[in-house]
Amino acid sequence: MSSIKTILYKSKKLKNGQHPVMLYINEDKRYYLSLSYSAFPHEFDSKQGRFKKNYPNANVKNLNLRKHELRAQEIIDDFVRKGERFSYPEFKKLFKGEEEEIKTFYQFFEEMIEEKKSLGKAGTMKSYKDAYRTIKKYHPQDFKFEELNYNLLKGLENSLFSRGCTAGGIGARMRAIRAVYYEAIRRGYAKKESNPYSSVQDRNGYSLAKLKSTHNPRALTSDEIERFKQLDLIKYSELADSWRYFMFSFKMFGINFIDMCNLTHAHIQEGRLLYTRQKTGKPFSLLIAKEVFEIIEHFKSHRDYIFPIFDENIHITPMQKKNRHHKVLKKINKDLRKIAEILDIKTFTFYTARHTSATTLKRSGVSTDVISEALGHSNLDVTQVYLSKFDNEVLDNAMVNL
């Protein structure tokens, strides 16, 4: 049951010493709306919610307060008649007589992409952009938020599967679409009652639970990593730098490429590499072994960065860094495919260094919890995914010896 009354909001004091007179609304929680009046405590009857007779023009203003209360009750009753949940942003617009700002789904989506770009959130901007292109290709015509329903989302999902997209890739786009929709609810452009997604209240809504990546992490075997180490860098000099990038990550517990891009010489202190992982915010202090130091020395230049990926005079904004990161990583993966062909081993990518590092540690007898700590995983389950193939190898070998 809603509660509406006029109060003197004593928690706030204005410059003239008075307190604002506010409309108090108790719905799912408490809301306070300014009525553009103010008074001293001795001028306001808190029990009645009205100005006392000693307040200038008290009768007229008390009449206005009553009108405000009736208008507020009328708006709330209208929510009930329509079967809609109370929305304070919408209530405020109706109470103030403001024109409701209507945005279409694609219009708001485009604004969110630009907003992320202006905030320097390059990764989020890219995921939003990919999702926007995907849904617009499926449904070219713009639509209202309430038209984003189960059938549209399920149809999009089925369409992507029919085009050969993976569950993980579809899930990434669907999560971005959901994030934009939920932000629209928070900003008052979409209504909670129209939410098409599965929730505790509605289990029949659209669910992303099954759209998980089935990617099976690849790690080089003991033989493959040894052959990789022995690559003739003089003969294949055009592939040498990509080889060094891979080896650096492998030797440094699978450091992510984006973290390598951002490393500067200031991160090296007393023979250790001190950095914070961008993805999780976890700090690392890693011993720099002889082989790693040689790689660092190879790339040594007058620049601040350890590796010649970012240039402090060129790659300044998050977007410039993101684009450069993708361009260099693409080149490295292309080179690694060539190395795999030369060594006659199954194709692998830069990310394989991280999985190979974890598996090599496991082969050396290091416990899973220590490996999890070294890789910066949030829990052991993630590490276990990395090591799943290793466990299969152990079982296979055991079966042979039975």
PAMARBA-335822 format. One record per atom (N, C-alpha, C): residue in three letters; x, y negated, z. Coordinates in steps of 0.02 Angstrom, whole numbers, plus 32768, in hexadecimal, padded with zeros to 4 digits. Layout:
N
ALAXYZ ...
This chain:
402
MET802A803C8000 MET800080008000 MET802C7FC28000 SER801F7F957FD1 SER80487F597FCC SER80357F278002 SER80667EFF8014 SER805C7ECA8046 SER80777E88802A ILE804D7E55802C ILE80617E138011 ILE80527DDE8046 LYS80827DB48053 LYS80767D7C8081 LYS80AA7D458074 THR809B7D0B808C THR80C97CD28085 THR80F17CCB80C6 ILE81337CC180BF ILE815E7CBD80FA ILE818E7C8280F5 LEU81A97C6F812D LEU81E07C3F812F LEU82207C698135 TYR82487C688101 TYR82827C9480FE TYR82BC7C768126 LYS82BF7C878166 LYS82EF7C688193 LYS83367C83818A SER833E7CB88164 SER83817CD48158 SER83AA7CA6812B LYS83887C79810A LYS83AA7C4A80DD LYS839C7C0280F3 LYS83D07BDA80F8 LYS83C77B93810B LYS83DF7B6780D2 LEU83B57B3780BF LEU83C77B08808A LEU83F37AD180A5 LYS840E7AA88079 LYS843C7A73808E LYS841B7A4080BC ASN83D97A3680B4 ASN83B67A0680DF ASN839F7A248121 GLY83B37A63812D GLY83A37A83816D GLY83617AAA816C GLN833A7AA18137 GLN82FB7AC68132 GLN83067B0D8118 HIS82D17B34811C HIS82D37B798103 HIS82A27B7F80C8 PRO82B17BA88097 PRO82837BAF805E PRO82447BD68071 VAL820D7BC18053 VAL81CE7BE6805B VAL81CA7C188021 MET81BF7C588033 MET81C37C8C8000 MET81877CBB8004 LEU81797CD97FCB LEU81467D0D7FC8 LEU81677D507FD8 TYR814E7D72800B TYR816A7DB28020 TYR813E7DE98004 ILE815C7E187FDF ILE81387E507FC1 ILE81587E907FD9 ASN81317EBC7FF6 ASN814A7EFC800D ASN81297F337FE3 GLU814F7F4C7FB2 GLU81377F827F87 GLU81617FC07F95 ASP81877FD87F63 ASP81B5800F7F70 ASP81F07FF77F9B LYS81FB7FB57F9A LYS822B7F957FC8 LYS82177F4C7FCF ARG823F7F267FF4 ARG822C7EE08001 ARG82477EB17FCB TYR821B7E837FB6 TYR822F7E517F84 TYR821D7E0C7F9F TYR82457DDB7F8D TYR82397D967FA2 TYR823B7D687F65 LEU82077D407F5D LEU82027D137F23 LEU81F87CCC7F3B SER82257CA07F24 SER82217C5A7F3A SER81E37C387F1E LEU81C37C0E7F49 LEU81877BE97F34 LEU81957B9E7F2D SER81D57B8C7F2E SER81EB7B477F23 SER81D67B177F5B TYR81C67B337F95 TYR81B77B0A7FD0 TYR81EC7B198005 SER81F47AEB8034 SER82217AF6806D SER82067AD080AA ALA821B7AE680E5 ALA82027AC68122 ALA822F7AD6815C PHE82287AAF8192 PHE824A7ABE81D1 PHE821E7AEE81F8 PRO823B7B178225 PRO82137B48824B PRO81D77B29826F HIS81DF7AEB8288 HIS81A87ACC82AD HIS81707AB4827F GLU817B7AB6823D GLU81497A9F820E GLU81227AD981EE PHE81357B178200 PHE81167B5181DF PHE80FC7B838212 ASP80BF7B998207 ASP809F7BCB8232 ASP80AE7C108215 SER80DF7C328231 SER80F57C738215 SER80BF7CA8821D LYS80947CA28250 LYS80607CD4825A LYS802B7CD08223 GLN80197C938211 GLN7FE67C8881DE GLN80047C868197 GLY80457C798193 GLY80657C728152 GLY804F7C318130 ARG80477BFC8158 ARG80307BBC813D ARG80567B82815D PHE80547B48813A PHE80737B0C8156 PHE80477AF2818F LYS80677AD781C2 LYS80417AB881F9 LYS80287A7481E4 LYS7FFB7A59820B LYS7FDC7A1981FA LYS800E79E081F7 ASN804779E6821C ASN807979B1821C ASN80A479B081DD TYR809A79E081B0 TYR80C079E28171 TYR809D79B5813E PRO80C3798C811A PRO80A5795E80E9 PRO8078798280B6 ASN803A796980B0 ASN800B7984807E ASN7FFF79CF8089 ALA7FFA79E380C8 ALA7FF57A2980DA ALA7FB97A4D80BB ASN7F7D7A2C80BA ASN7F417A4C80A0 ASN7F487A628057 VAL7F607A35802E VAL7F687A437FE6 VAL7F9B7A7C7FDC LYS7FD27A778001 LYS80077AA97FF8 LYS7FF37AEE8012 ASN7FCB7AEE8047 ASN7FB27B2E8060 ASN7F827B4F802F LEU7F5D7B25800B LEU7F307B3D7FD7 LEU7F597B5D7F9E ASN7F907B3E7F8D ASN7FBC7B597F5A ASN7FDB7B9C7F70 LEU7FED7BA17FB0 LEU80097BDF7FCA LEU7FD57C187FC3 ARG7F967C087FD2 ARG7F617C3A7FCC ARG7F587C507F83 LYS7F5D7C207F55 LYS7F577C307F0D LYS7F917C5E7EF7 HIS7FCD7C517F11 HIS80077C7B7F01 HIS7FFC7CC37F19 GLU7FE17CCA7F55 GLU7FD67D0C7F71 GLU7FA27D337F48 LEU7F6D7D107F35 LEU7F397D307F0D LEU7F537D457EC8 ARG7F7C7D197EAA ARG7F997D287E69 ARG7FC77D667E6D ALA7FEE7D687EA3 ALA801B7DA17EAD ALA7FF47DE27EB5 GLN7FBE7DDF7EDC GLN7F957E1B7EE7 GLN7F737E317EA6 GLU7F5F7E017E7E GLU7F3F7E107E3E GLU7F6F7E357E0F ILE7FAE7E1F7E0E ILE7FE07E3F7DE2 ILE7FEE7E877DF9 ILE7FF47E907E3C ILE80017ED27E57 ILE7FC67F017E4B ASP7F897EE77E52 ASP7F4D7F0F7E45 ASP7F4B7F257DFC ASP7F657EFA7DD0 ASP7F667F097D89 ASP7F967F447D7A PHE7FCE7F467D9E PHE7FFC7F7E7D99 PHE7FD87FBF7DA9 VAL7FB17FBD7DDF VAL7F8C7FF97DF7 VAL7F59800E7DC3 ARG7F337FDD7DA8 ARG7EFF7FED7D77 ARG7F1C800F7D38 LYS7F587FF97D24 LYS7F7980147CE9 LYS7F9E80557CF7 GLY7FA180687D38 GLY7FC480A57D4B GLY800F809E7D45 GLU802880607D4C GLU807080537D46 GLU808F80477D8A ARG80CE805B7D91 ARG80F2804D7DCF ARG810480047DD2 PHE81097FEA7E10 PHE811B7FA47E19 PHE81617F967DFF SER81667F617DD7 SER81A67F4B7DBC SER81B07F027DD0 TYR81E17EF57DFB TYR81EA7EB07E12 TYR81FC7E807DD9 PRO822B7E937DAB PRO823B7E657D74 PRO81FD7E527D4B GLU81D17E837D3F GLU81947E757D19 GLU81637E4C7D43 PHE815F7E5C7D83 PHE81347E357DB1 PHE81497DEC7DB1 LYS818A7DE17DB6 LYS81A47D9C7DBA LYS81937D757D7A LYS819A7D977D40 LYS818B7D757D01 LYS81417D617CFE LEU81167D8F7D12 LEU80CE7D817D11 LEU80BB7D4B7D43 PHE80DA7D4F7D7E PHE80CA7D1E7DB3 PHE80E07CD87D9F LYS811C7CD47D81 LYS81377C937D6D LYS81197C7A7D2B GLY80F27CA67D0A GLY80D37C927CCB GLY81057C907C92 GLU813C7CB77C9A GLU816F7CB77C66 GLU815A7CE67C2E GLU816E7CD57BF2 GLU81627D017BB8 GLU818D7D3F7BBF GLU816F7D787BB6 GLU81957DB67BBC GLU81C37DBE7B80 GLU82047DC67B8E GLU82347DCF7B58 GLU82337E177B41 ILE821F7E207B02 ILE82197E647AE7 ILE82557E737ABB LYS82757EAB7AC8 LYS82AD7EC17A9F LYS829D7F077A84 THR82B17F137A46 THR82AA7F567A2A THR82E67F7F7A3F PHE82E27FC17A35 PHE83167FEE7A4A PHE83587FDF7A27 TYR83587FD979E6 TYR83967FCC79C1 TYR83B27F8679D0 GLN83867F5679DA GLN839C7F1379EB GLN83C37F137A2C PHE83A87F367A5F PHE83C97F397AA0 PHE840A7F627A9A PHE84087F987A73 PHE84437FC27A68 PHE847C7F997A4C GLU846D7F707A1A GLU84A07F4579FA GLU84BD7F137A2C GLU84917EF87A57 GLU84A87EC87A8A GLU84D67EEA7ABD MET84C67F297ACE MET84F07F4D7AFD MET85357F5B7ADF ILE85387F6A7A9F ILE85787F767A7E ILE85A37F377A80 GLU85837EFE7A71 GLU85A87EBE7A72 GLU85BD7EAC7AB9 GLU85927EBC7AEA GLU85A37EAD7B30 GLU85E07ED47B46 LYS85E27F147B35 LYS861C7F3D7B48 LYS865B7F257B25 LYS86547F0E7AE7 LYS868C7EF37AC2 LYS86A87EB47AE4 SER867A7E877AF9 SER868F7E497B1A SER86AF7E557B5E LEU869C7E8D7B7E LEU86B87E9E7BC0 LEU86F97EC57BBA GLY870D7ED47B7C GLY874B7EF97B71 GLY87457F437B80 LYS87077F5D7B83 LYS86FC7FA47B90 LYS86FB7FC97B4D ALA87367FD17B30 ALA873C7FED7AED ALA872180347AE7 GLY872F805E7B19 GLY871980A37B17 GLY86CD80A87B17 THR86AD80847B45 THR866480857B49 THR864580687B0B MET866380327AF1 MET864A80127AB4 MET864B80447A7A LYS8681806A7A75 LYS8687809A7A3E LYS865380D27A44 SER864880EB7A81 SER861781207A8A SER85D081077A7C TYR85C180C87A8F TYR858180AA7A80 TYR857880A17A35 LYS85AD808C7A14 LYS85AB808079CC LYS859E80C179A6 ASP85C080F779BB ASP85B78138799B ASP856F815079A5 ALA8555814879E2 ALA8511815E79F0 ALA84DE813579C9 TYR84EA80F379C4 TYR84BD80C7799F TYR84B880DB7956 ARG84F280E87938 ARG84F380FC78F1 ARG84CF813F78E8 THR84D8816C7918 THR84BA81AF7913 THR846E81AC7915 ILE845381887946 ILE840A8186794C ILE83EA815C7914 LYS840E812978FD LYS83F380FF78C8 LYS83F281247885 LYS84238150787C LYS84248179783F LYS83E881A8783E TYR83D781C27879 TYR839F81F0787E TYR835C81CB787B HIS835A8190789C HIS831B8169789E HIS832B8121788B PRO832F81127849 PRO834480D07832 PRO83198096784B GLN82D880A27854 GLN82AB806C7869 GLN82B1805D78B3 ASP82B7801D78C5 ASP82BB800A790C ASP8279801B792E PHE827A80207971 PHE823D80337995 PHE823E801779DB LYS8204801979FB LYS81FD80017A40 LYS821980357A70 PHE822A801F7AAD PHE8248804D7ADE PHE821980877AEE GLU81D7807A7AF3 GLU81A980B07B04 GLU81A280E57ACD GLU81BD80D57A91 GLU81BB81057A5A GLU81F781357A5B LEU822681287A88 LEU825D81587A92 LEU824281907ABE ASN822A81C47A9F ASN820981F97AC4 ASN822C823C7ABA TYR8211826F7AD9 TYR822F82B27AD6 TYR823782CB7A8E ASN820382C27A66 ASN820482DB7A21 ASN823B82BA79F8 LEU824482787A01 LEU8278825579DB LEU82BE826E79F0 LEU82C982747A31 LEU830A828A7A49 LEU831982D37A36 LYS82E782FE7A3D LYS82F083447A2B LYS82FA834C79E0 GLY82D6832379B9 GLY82DF83247971 GLY83258310795C LEU833E82DC797E LEU838382C67970 LEU83B582FD7981 GLU83AC831C79BB GLU83D8835379D0 GLU83D9838B799C ASN839D83A17987 ASN839783D77957 ASN83B783C57914 SER83AE83877901 SER83CB836E78C2 SER8418837278C4 LEU8434835E78FD LEU847D83607904 LEU849883A77904 PHE847483D47925 PHE8489841B7924 PHE8487843778DE SER8454842478B8 SER844D843D7873 SER848484237846 ARG84A383EB7859 ARG84DA83CE7832 ARG851D83EA7848 GLY851C84197878 GLY855A8439788D GLY857E841778C7 CYS855C83E878E7 CYS857B83C67921 CYS857E83F6795D THR85AF83EC7988 THR85B7841679C3 THR858B83FD79FC ALA857E84287A2C ALA855684147A67 ALA857883DC7A8D GLY85BB83E07A93 GLY85E083AC7AB7 GLY85DB83697A95 GLY85E283697A52 GLY85DD832A7A2C GLY8598830C7A2F ILE856583377A2A ILE8520831F7A2E ILE851283037A74 GLY852B83277AA7 GLY852083117AEC GLY853E82CC7AF9 ALA857982BF7ADD ALA859A827E7AE7 ALA856F82467ACB ARG855182517A90 ARG8527821D7A72 ARG84E582157A98 MET84C9824D7AAD MET848A824B7AD2 MET849382287B16 ARG84CC82327B35 ARG84D982107B76 ARG84DF81C57B6C ALA84FC81B07B35 ALA850281687B27 ALA84BE814A7B1B ILE8492816D7AF6 ILE844E81557AEA ILE8428814F7B2C ARG843081817B57 ARG840F81807B99 ARG842881467BC4 ALA846A813A7BC2 ALA848781037BE9 ALA846A80C07BD4 VAL846280B67B93 VAL844680777B7A VAL83FD80717B8F TYR83D880A87B8B TYR839180A67B9F TYR838A80957BE9 TYR83B280B57C14 TYR83AE80A77C5C TYR83C1805F7C6C GLU83F080447C46 GLU84037FFE7C51 GLU83C97FD07C3D ALA83A47FE37C0A ALA83697FBC7BF5 ALA83347FBC7C2C ILE832E7FF57C4F ILE82FE7FF87C88 ILE83157FC87CBE ARG83567FC97CCE ARG83707F9D7D02 ARG83667F537CF1 ARG83677F437CB2 ARG83617EFC7C9D ARG83197EE97C8D GLY82EB7F187C96 GLY82A47F087C8D GLY828A7F0C7C46 TYR82B07F277C17 TYR82997F2C7BD2 TYR82757F6E7BC5 ALA82827FA07BED ALA82607FE17BE8 ALA82417FF17C2B LYS820C80197C2A LYS81E8802A7C67 LYS81FA80707C80 LYS820080777CC1 LYS821180B77CDF LYS81DD80EC7CCD GLU819D80D67CC7 GLU816781057CB9 GLU816E81257C74 SER819281047C47 SER819A811E7C03 SER81DA81467BFB ASN81FF81517C32 ASN823E81757C2F ASN823681BA7C10 PRO825681C77BD7 PRO824D82087BB6 PRO827B82407BD1 TYR82A7822E7BFF TYR82D9825E7C16 TYR82C282887C51 SER82DD82C47C55 SER82CD82F17C8B SER82E482D47CCE SER82BA82DB7D01 SER82CB82C07D43 SER82AA82EC7D78 VAL82B682DB7DB7 VAL829883017DEE VAL824B82FC7DE9 GLN823382C17DD4 GLN81EB82B67DCF GLN81CD82D87D91 ASP81F582DF7D5D ASP81DB82FB7D1E ASP820F832B7D00 ARG8208836B7D0E ARG8237839D7CF5 ARG822D83AC7CAB ASN81F683937C8F ASN81E783A17C49 ASN8204836D7C19 GLY8228833C7C35 GLY8247830A7C0A GLY828383267BE5 TYR82A082FD7BBA TYR82D983137B91 TYR8316831B7BBE SER833883557BB7 SER837283647BE2 SER83B1836D7BB8 LEU83E983557BD4 LEU842A835C7BB4 LEU845383957BD3 ALA843483BA7C00 ALA845983EC7C27 ALA847D84207BFD LYS845F84337BC5 LYS847E84677B9B LYS84AF844C7B67 LEU84B4840B7B64 LEU84E083ED7B32 LEU852683E27B4E LYS8547841A7B5D LYS858A84187B7A LYS85BC84337B48 SER85F8841A7B4D SER862D84307B1F SER863F84797B2C THR8645849F7AF6 THR865A84E57AFB THR86A384EB7AE7 HIS86C684B27AE7 HIS870C84B17AD3 HIS873684DF7AFF ASN875A850C7ADE ASN8786853A7B02 ASN87CD851F7AFF PRO87E785077B37 PRO882884E67B36 PRO886085127B1B ARG888984F57AF1 ARG88C185197AD2 ARG890085097AF8 ALA8927853C7B07 ALA896885337B26 ALA899A855D7AFF LEU89D585437AF5 LEU8A0985697AD2 LEU8A2085A37AFF THR8A2D85DB7AE0 THR8A4786157B06 THR8A9086077B18 SER8AAC86327B43 SER8AF2862B7B56 SER8B20862C7B19 ASP8B1186597AEA ASP8B39865E7AAE ASP8B3286207A83 GLU8AF486087A7C GLU8AE785CD7A52 GLU8B09858E7A6D ILE8B0685837AAF ILE8B2585477ACB ILE8B71854A7AC5 GLU8B8D85867ACA GLU8BD6858D7AC2 GLU8BEB857E7A7A ARG8BC385967A4A ARG8BD185877A04 ARG8BC8853D79F5 PHE8B97851F7A15 PHE8B8C84D77A0D PHE8BC984B07A26 LYS8BE384C47A60 LYS8C1D84A27A7D LYS8C5A84A57A4F GLN8C5E84DB7A28 GLN8C9984E679FE GLN8C9384C779B8 LEU8C6084A079AC LEU8C578480796A LEU8C9584577959 ASP8CAC845D791C ASP8CE784397904 ASP8CD383F078F6 LEU8CE383C47926 LEU8CCF837D7920 LEU8CF7835778EC ILE8D31837178DA ILE8D59835178A5 ILE8D3B83627861 LYS8D2B83A17858 LYS8D0F83B77818 LYS8CCA8399780D TYR8CA283957843 TYR8C5E837A783F TYR8C5A83387864 SER8C85830A7852 SER8C8A82CA7875 SER8C4A82A17872 GLU8C2382AA783B GLU8BE582837834 GLU8BB0829A7866 LEU8BBA82D57885 LEU8B8B82EF78B6 LEU8BA582EA78FE ALA8BE382D17904 ALA8C0682D17945 ALA8BE382A9797B ASP8BCA826D796A ASP8BAA8243799D ASP8B6A826379B7 SER8B438281798B SER8B0682A379A1 SER8B1782DE79CE TRP8B4E830179BD TRP8B66833879E7 TRP8B77831C7A2C ARG8B9982E37A30 ARG8BAD82C57A70 ARG8B7082B07A9A TYR8B3D82947A79 TYR8B0082807A9D TYR8AE082BE7ABE PHE8ADC82F47A98 PHE8ABE83327AB2 PHE8AE7834D7AEC MET8B29834E7AE4 MET8B5483697B19 MET8B51833E7B58 PHE8B4C82FD7B50 PHE8B4782D17B8A PHE8B0882E27BB3 SER8ACF82E97B90 SER8A9182FB7BB2 SER8A96833F7BD3 PHE8AB183707BAF PHE8AB983B37BC9 PHE8AE383B47C09 LYS8B1B83907C08 LYS8B4983907C41 LYS8B2E83667C7B MET8B0183377C6D MET8AE7830C7CA2 MET8A9F83207CB4 PHE8A9483617CBF PHE8A55837C7CD6 PHE8A1983697CAA GLY8A2583647C67 GLY89EE83577C3A GLY89D283107C3E ILE89FE82DF7C47 ILE89E882997C4A ILE89C082887C0B ASN898782677C14 ASN895C82557BDB ASN897E82237BAD PHE896C82257B6D PHE898D81F97B3D PHE898081AF7B4B ILE8943819E7B60 ILE893581577B6E ILE8960813E7BA8 ASP896F816A7BD8 ASP899A81567C10 ASP89E3814E7BF8 MET89F881787BC9 MET8A3A81717BAB MET8A40812E7B87 CYS8A0C811C7B62 CYS8A0C80DD7B3C CYS8A1980A17B6A ASN89FD80A47BA6 ASN89FF806B7BD4 ASN8A3D806A7C02 LEU8A67809E7BFE LEU8AA180A17C29 LEU8AD4806B7C17 THR8AEE80487C4A THR8B2380177C41 THR8B5F802D7C6A HIS8B97800C7C5F HIS8BD4801D7C84 HIS8BCD800E7CCF ALA8B9C7FE37CDF ALA8B907FD37D26 ALA8B72800F7D4A HIS8B56803F7D25 HIS8B3A807B7D43 HIS8B6F80AC7D5A ILE8BAD80A07D46 ILE8BE480CC7D59 ILE8C0980AE7D95 GLN8C0880D37DCD GLN8C2880BB7E0A GLN8C4C80F67E2C GLU8C8E80EC7E35 GLU8CB8811D7E58 GLU8CAF81637E3D GLY8CB281697DFB GLY8CB081AA7DDB GLY8C6B81CB7DDA ARG8C3881A47DE7 ARG8BF481BF7DE6 ARG8BC781937DBA LEU8B9481B27D9F LEU8B62818E7D77 LEU8B2581827DA3 LEU8B1681437DB1 LEU8ADD81317DDB LEU8AA781117DAF TYR8A6E81317DAA TYR8A3981157D81 TYR89F5812C7D9C THR89C0810B7D85 THR897C811D7D99 THR895681357D5C ARG8938816F7D62 ARG8914818B7D29 ARG88D681617D1A GLN88D0814B7CDC GLN889A811D7CC9 GLN8855813D7CD2 LYS884F817D7CC3 LYS880E819F7CC4 LYS87F281A67D0B THR881D81B47D3C THR880581C27D80 THR881B818F7DB4 GLY884E81667DA3 GLY886881377DD4 GLY889681587E06 LYS88A981967DFA LYS88D481BB7E28 LYS891D81A77E1D PRO894281957E53 PRO898981837E4C PRO89B681C07E48 PHE89EB81BB7E21 PHE8A1B81F27E1A PHE8A6281D97E27 SER8A8A82067E43 SER8AD281F97E4C SER8AF682387E35 LEU8B1282367DF8 LEU8B2F82717DDA LEU8B7B826A7DD2 LEU8B9E829E7DE3 LEU8BE782A07DDA LEU8BF782A17D8F ILE8C2782787D7A ILE8C3B82767D34 ILE8C7682A67D2B ALA8C6782DE7D0A ALA8C9B83107CFD ALA8CCA82F87CC5 LYS8D02831B7CBD LYS8D3583087C8C LYS8D1783047C45 GLU8CF083377C31 GLU8CD483377BEE GLU8CA482FC7BE3 VAL8C7F82EA7C16 VAL8C4F82B27C12 VAL8C7682707C0D PHE8CAB826B7C35 PHE8CD3822D7C34 PHE8CF282237BEE GLU8D0682597BCE GLU8D2382547B8A GLU8CEF823A7B58 ILE8CB1824E7B61 ILE8C7B82367B35 ILE8C7081EB7B40 ILE8C7081D67B7F ILE8C6781907B90 ILE8CA081667B72 GLU8CDD81807B79 GLU8D17815D7B5E GLU8D1481577B12 HIS8CFB818A7AF1 HIS8CF681897AA8 HIS8CCB814E7A90 PHE8C9481407AB5 PHE8C66810B7AA1 PHE8C7880C77AC0 LYS8CAD80C57AE6 LYS8CBE80877B0A LYS8CC8804D7ADA SER8CAA80157AEA SER8CB07FD97AC1 SER8CAB7F9C7AEE HIS8CA77F627AD0 HIS8CA37F247AF7 HIS8C5C7F197B11 ARG8C2D7F417AF9 ARG8BE77F377B0C ARG8BD97F517B53 ASP8BA07F397B6E ASP8B8C7F4E7BB2 ASP8B747F957BB3 TYR8B517FAA7B7D TYR8B347FED7B7C TYR8B6B80227B71 ILE8B61805C7B90 ILE8B9080937B89 ILE8B8F80AF7B42 PHE8B5280B67B27 PHE8B4B80D27AE3 PHE8B37809B7AB2 PRO8B4E80A07A74 PRO8B3F806D7A41 PRO8AF980767A23 ILE8AC780767A4F ILE8A82807E7A39 ILE8A5F803A7A3C PHE8A5F801C7A78 PHE8A447FD97A80 PHE8A7C7FA57A7A ASP8A6B7F6D7A5C ASP8A977F337A5A ASP8A767EFC7A82 GLU8A987EE47AB6 GLU8A797EB27AE2 GLU8A657E717ABE ASN8A827E657A83 ASN8A727E297A5D ASN8A397E337A2B ILE8A277E727A20 ILE89F47E8279EE ILE89B67EA37A0D HIS89C37ED57A36 HIS898B7EFC7A52 HIS897B7EE07A97 ILE894F7EAF7A96 ILE893F7E897AD3 ILE88FA7E9B7AF0 THR88C87E997AC5 THR88847EA77ADC THR88787EF27AE2 PRO88467F067B0B PRO88377F4E7B11 PRO88267F6E7ACD MET88057F487AA2 MET87F27F637A61 MET88307F6E7A35 GLN885F7F407A37 GLN889D7F487A10 GLN88C47F857A29 LYS88C57F8E7A6A LYS88E87FC77A87 LYS88C580097A76 LYS888280087A78 LYS885C80447A68 LYS886880597A20 ASN8866802A79F3 ASN8870803A79AC ASN88B78054799F ARG88E8803579C0 ARG892D804B79B8 ARG8937809179D5 HIS8919809D7A0F HIS891D80DE7A2F HIS890381157A02 HIS88C9810979E2 HIS88AB813B79B5 HIS88D681457977 LYS88F1810F795D LYS89198114791F LYS8958813E792A VAL897B81307961 VAL89B981557970 VAL89AB819E7981 LEU897681AA79A8 LEU896581EF79BB LEU89528218797E LYS893081F9794F LYS891E821B7911 LYS895C823078EA LYS898E820478E9 LYS89CE821278C7 LYS89F2824C78EB ILE89F2824A792D ILE8A14827F7954 ILE89F482C37946 ASN89B182C57948 ASN898F8305793C ASN899A831F78F6 LYS89A182F278C7 LYS89B183067882 LYS89F78325787F ASP8A26830778A3 ASP8A6A832278A6 ASP8A6C836578CA LEU8A44836C78FF LEU8A4383AB7924 LEU8A2783E478FA ARG89F983D478CD ARG89DF8408789F ARG8A1684207871 LYS8A4083F1785B LYS8A7984037830 LYS8AAB842E7856 ILE8AB7841C7896 ILE8AE6844378BF ILE8ACB848978C9 ALA8A89849078D5 ALA8A6B84D178DD ALA8A7484FC789F GLU8A6E84DC7865 GLU8A7785007826 GLU8AC08516781D ILE8AEF84EB7830 ILE8B3784FC782A ILE8B4885367858 LEU8B2C85357895 LEU8B3C856878C7 LEU8B1185A678C1 ASP8AE085A47892 ASP8AB285DB7886 ASP8A8C85ED78C6 ILE8A6F85B978E5 ILE8A4485C47920 ILE8A0085A27913 LYS89CF85B67939 LYS898B859B7931 LYS898B854F793D THR8963852D7913 THR896084E47918 THR894F84CD795F PHE896E84967975 PHE8961847979B7 PHE8964842D79B2 THR894D840C79E6 THR894D83C379E8 THR897583A97A24 PHE897A83687A29 PHE899F834A7A61 PHE898283607AA4 TYR894083677AA7 TYR892083787AE7 TYR893483BE7AFF THR894D83E77AD0 THR8964842A7AE1 THR899D84277B14 ALA89C383F07B14 ALA89FB83E87B43 ALA89E283EC7B8B ARG89A883CF7B98 ARG898C83CE7BDB ARG897984157BF1 HIS895784397BC5 HIS8943847E7BD5 HIS898084AB7BDB THR89B184A07BB0 THR89EE84CA7BB1 THR8A1584BE7BF1 SER8A17847F7C08 SER8A3A846F7C46 SER8A1A84947C80 ALA89D784947C82 ALA89B384B67CB9 ALA89BF85017CB7 THR89BB851E7C7B THR89C585667C74 THR8A0C857B7C84 THR8A3D85527C70 THR8A8385627C7E THR8A9085617CCA LEU8A7185317CED LEU8A78852E7D35 LEU8A5B856D7D55 LYS8A2285837D3B LYS8A0185BF7D56 LYS8A2D85FC7D4B ARG8A4C86017D10 ARG8A7986397D01 ARG8AB4863B7D32 SER8AC785FE7D49 SER8B0185F87D76 SER8AEF86097DBE GLY8AAF86177DCA GLY8A99862B7E0D GLY8A7E85F27E37 VAL8A7485B77E18 VAL8A59857D7E3D VAL8A0E85897E48 SER89F6857A7E84 SER89AF85877E94 SER898185567E6F THR8943856B7E65 THR891285437E40 THR890585007E61 ASP890384FE7EA3 ASP88F584BD7EC5 ASP892E848C7EBB VAL896C84A47EB7 VAL89A584787EAB VAL89A2845F7E63 ILE8991848C7E34 ILE898B84787DEE ILE895384447DE6 SER891C844E7E0A SER88E4841F7E08 SER88FA83D97E1F GLU892383D87E53 GLU893D83987E6E GLU896C83797E3B ALA899783A17E1C ALA89C783887DEC ALA89A683697DAF LEU896E83887D99 LEU894A836F7D5E LEU891983387D6F GLY890C832D7DAF GLY88DF82F77DC4 GLY889683097DBB HIS8886834A7DBE HIS8840835F7DB7 HIS8818834F7DF6 SER87D783417DEB SER87AB83307E23 SER879A836E7E4D ASN879B83A97E2E ASN878D83E77E53 ASN87AE84227E30 LEU87B0845A7E53 LEU87D184967E3A LEU87AD84B57DFE ASP876C84A87DF8 ASP874684C47DC0 ASP876284AC7D7D VAL8773846C7D7A VAL878F84517D3C VAL87D184737D2C THR87FB847C7D5E THR883C849D7D55 THR883284E57D3E GLN87FF85067D59 GLN87F2854C7D47 GLN87E185537CFD VAL87BF85207CE1 VAL87B085207C99 VAL87F1851F7C72 TYR882184F77C89 TYR886284F27C68 TYR888685367C69 LEU887E855A7CA0 LEU88A485987CAA LEU887F85D77C96 SER884285D07C7B SER8818860A7C6C SER883A863A7C3C LYS885B86207C08 LYS887E864B7BD8 LYS88B886707BF8 PHE88DA864D7C26 PHE8912866D7C48 PHE88FA86A97C70 ASP88C286A17C93 ASP88A686D77CBA ASP889487127C8D ASN887B87047C51 ASN886B87397C22 ASN88AA875F7C0C GLU88E1873A7C01 GLU892187597BEE GLU893987887C24 VAL893487727C63 VAL894A879B7C9B VAL892287DC7C9D LEU88E087D77C94 LEU88B588127C94 LEU88C688417C5A ASP88D288237C1F ASP88E4884B7BE4 ASP892388747BF0 ASN895688537C0D ASN899588747C1B ASN898D88AB7C50 ALA8961889D7C80 ALA895488CF7CB4 ALA8933890D7C97 MET890589027C67 MET88E3893A7C47 MET891389667C21 VAL894489477BFF VAL8976896C7BD9 VAL899E899A7C06 ASN89AD89817C43 ASN89D789A77C71 ASN89B289D97C9D LEU897189DF7C94 LEU89498A0D7CBD LEU895A8A567CAB 
